[in-house]
Amino acid sequence: MIMQPSSSTPRTARRWTRPWRNMLSPSSGLTLYERFEQAIMLVLIGLIMAVTVSATAHLVVAVWHLLSSSAVDPTDQRVFQTVFGAVFTVLIALEFKRSLLAVLAHGENIVRVRTIVLIALLAIARKFILLDLQTIAPMDVLSLAAAVLALGIVYWLVRDQDARADARIRQQDASLRKDVPDAQ
């Protein structure tokens, strides 16, 4: 189902090239529900792209004002927190979009748990950057730290499981390629 890239296609674009129009057609071999899921993922990807572009534009404007204004001190902790909080927002959106693209490109039916845990870790890291340690209760910091620890353990456990699944898929792909004669 993956299209062969042309020699003029950039390398990064080749990896995600897929006949998107055929994916939703009745002759694609997908069930009605699978086509519905694919359509929803395409809509979500479009929405995430719009949010990412908007967040990046706001970040560029904020940094431009920061650099061009002498009234704003870039070493001020609140300014630093705001800028890096916005950077993490863009990174979270990009990672989420990438995970949905991977699901579509590889024909998987689910977003991997590892990706969800990674996005959650990025969101908590963003929260830590935005924390005002003067006003937050110690129990709130402790609960966030416990969440990071729990997500880190889950990520570590799932990482090995995903590596085994990826190796199994590569092995199946290699055996399929070996079974198919060259058409020359």
C-alpha positions as CSV (number, residue, x, y, z in Angstrom):
1,M,0.0,0.0,0.0
2,I,3.0,2.3,0.3
3,M,3.9,4.1,-2.9
4,Q,7.3,3.8,-4.4
5,P,9.0,7.2,-4.2
6,S,10.3,8.9,-7.3
7,S,13.9,9.9,-7.5
8,S,12.8,13.6,-7.4
9,T,11.0,13.1,-4.1
10,P,13.0,14.5,-1.1
11,R,14.1,11.7,1.3
12,T,11.9,12.9,4.2
13,A,8.8,13.1,2.0
14,R,9.5,9.5,0.6
15,R,9.1,8.0,4.1
16,W,5.5,9.3,4.5
17,T,4.3,9.0,0.8
18,R,1.1,7.0,0.7
19,P,-2.0,7.0,-1.6
20,W,-4.2,8.9,0.9
21,R,-7.1,9.1,-1.5
22,N,-7.1,5.3,-2.0
23,M,-6.9,4.7,1.7
24,L,-10.5,5.8,2.2
25,S,-11.9,4.2,-0.9
26,P,-14.1,1.1,-0.8
27,S,-11.5,-0.9,-2.7
28,S,-8.8,-0.2,-0.2
29,G,-9.4,-3.5,1.7
30,L,-10.3,-1.6,4.9
31,T,-13.5,-2.1,6.8
32,L,-16.0,0.8,7.1
33,Y,-14.8,1.4,10.7
34,E,-11.2,1.3,9.7
35,R,-11.8,3.9,7.0
36,F,-13.7,6.0,9.6
37,E,-10.7,5.8,11.9
38,Q,-8.3,6.8,9.1
39,A,-10.5,9.7,8.2
40,I,-10.7,10.9,11.8
41,M,-6.9,10.6,12.1
42,L,-6.5,12.7,9.0
43,V,-8.8,15.4,10.5
44,L,-6.9,15.3,13.8
45,I,-3.6,15.6,11.9
46,G,-4.9,18.7,10.1
47,L,-6.1,20.2,13.3
48,I,-2.9,19.5,15.1
49,M,-1.0,21.1,12.2
50,A,-3.1,24.2,12.5
51,V,-2.6,24.4,16.3
52,T,1.2,23.9,15.8
53,V,1.4,26.6,13.2
54,S,-0.5,29.0,15.4
55,A,1.6,28.2,18.5
56,T,4.8,28.6,16.5
57,A,3.6,32.0,15.1
58,H,2.8,33.1,18.7
59,L,6.2,31.9,19.9
60,V,8.0,33.8,17.1
61,V,6.1,37.0,17.9
62,A,6.8,36.6,21.6
63,V,10.5,36.0,21.1
64,W,10.6,38.9,18.6
65,H,9.0,41.3,21.1
66,L,11.4,39.9,23.8
67,L,14.5,40.6,21.7
68,S,13.3,44.0,20.3
69,S,12.0,45.5,23.5
70,S,14.4,46.9,26.0
71,A,11.6,47.0,28.6
72,V,11.5,43.2,28.9
73,D,14.4,41.5,30.6
74,P,15.1,38.1,29.0
75,T,16.8,36.9,32.2
76,D,13.6,37.4,34.1
77,Q,12.4,33.9,35.3
78,R,8.8,34.5,34.3
79,V,9.8,35.5,30.8
80,F,12.1,32.5,30.5
81,Q,9.3,30.2,31.8
82,T,6.8,31.6,29.3
83,V,9.1,31.2,26.3
84,F,10.1,27.7,27.1
85,G,6.6,26.7,28.0
86,A,5.6,27.8,24.5
87,V,8.5,25.8,23.0
88,F,7.3,22.7,24.9
89,T,3.8,23.3,23.6
90,V,5.0,23.2,20.0
91,L,7.1,20.1,20.7
92,I,4.2,18.3,22.2
93,A,2.0,19.1,19.2
94,L,4.7,18.0,16.8
95,E,5.2,14.7,18.7
96,F,1.5,14.0,18.7
97,K,1.2,14.7,15.0
98,R,4.2,12.5,14.3
99,S,2.7,9.6,16.2
100,L,-0.6,9.9,14.2
101,L,1.3,10.0,11.0
102,A,3.3,6.9,12.0
103,V,0.0,5.1,12.7
104,L,-1.3,6.0,9.2
105,A,1.9,5.2,7.4
106,H,2.5,1.8,9.0
107,G,-1.1,0.7,8.8
108,E,-1.3,0.2,12.6
109,N,-4.7,0.4,14.3
110,I,-3.5,2.0,17.5
111,V,-1.2,4.7,18.7
112,R,1.6,3.1,20.7
113,V,1.5,3.4,24.5
114,R,5.2,4.5,24.4
115,T,4.2,7.5,22.3
116,I,1.4,8.5,24.7
117,V,3.7,8.1,27.7
118,L,6.3,10.3,26.0
119,I,3.8,13.0,25.2
120,A,2.6,12.9,28.9
121,L,6.2,13.2,30.1
122,L,6.7,16.2,27.8
123,A,3.5,17.8,29.2
124,I,4.6,17.3,32.8
125,A,8.1,18.7,31.9
126,R,6.3,21.7,30.5
127,K,4.3,22.0,33.8
128,F,7.5,21.8,35.8
129,I,9.0,24.7,33.7
130,L,5.9,26.8,34.3
131,L,5.7,26.2,38.0
132,D,6.1,29.2,40.3
133,L,7.9,27.6,43.3
134,Q,6.9,30.5,45.5
135,T,3.2,29.8,45.3
136,I,2.9,26.0,44.7
137,A,2.3,23.7,47.6
138,P,5.0,21.0,48.3
139,M,2.4,18.2,47.9
140,D,1.7,19.4,44.3
141,V,5.4,19.2,43.5
142,L,5.5,15.8,45.1
143,S,2.5,14.6,43.1
144,L,4.0,15.8,39.8
145,A,7.3,14.1,40.7
146,A,5.4,10.8,41.4
147,A,3.7,11.1,38.1
148,V,7.0,11.6,36.3
149,L,8.4,8.5,38.1
150,A,5.4,6.4,37.3
151,L,5.4,7.5,33.6
152,G,9.2,6.8,33.4
153,I,8.7,3.3,34.7
154,V,5.9,2.7,32.2
155,Y,8.0,4.1,29.4
156,W,10.9,1.8,30.4
157,L,8.6,-1.3,30.5
158,V,6.9,-0.5,27.2
159,R,10.1,0.3,25.4
160,D,11.3,-3.3,25.5
161,Q,7.9,-4.6,24.4
162,D,7.8,-2.2,21.4
163,A,11.4,-3.1,20.5
164,R,10.4,-6.8,20.3
165,A,7.3,-5.9,18.2
166,D,9.4,-3.8,15.8
167,A,11.9,-6.7,15.5
168,R,9.1,-9.1,14.7
169,I,7.7,-6.8,12.1
170,R,11.1,-6.3,10.4
171,Q,11.6,-10.1,10.4
172,Q,8.2,-10.6,8.8
173,D,8.9,-7.9,6.2
174,A,12.3,-9.5,5.4
175,S,10.7,-12.9,4.9
176,L,8.0,-11.4,2.7
177,R,10.6,-9.7,0.5
178,K,12.6,-12.9,0.3
179,D,9.5,-14.8,-0.9
180,V,8.6,-12.3,-3.6
181,P,10.8,-12.8,-6.8
182,D,12.2,-9.7,-8.4
183,A,10.2,-8.3,-11.3
184,Q,13.0,-7.5,-13.7
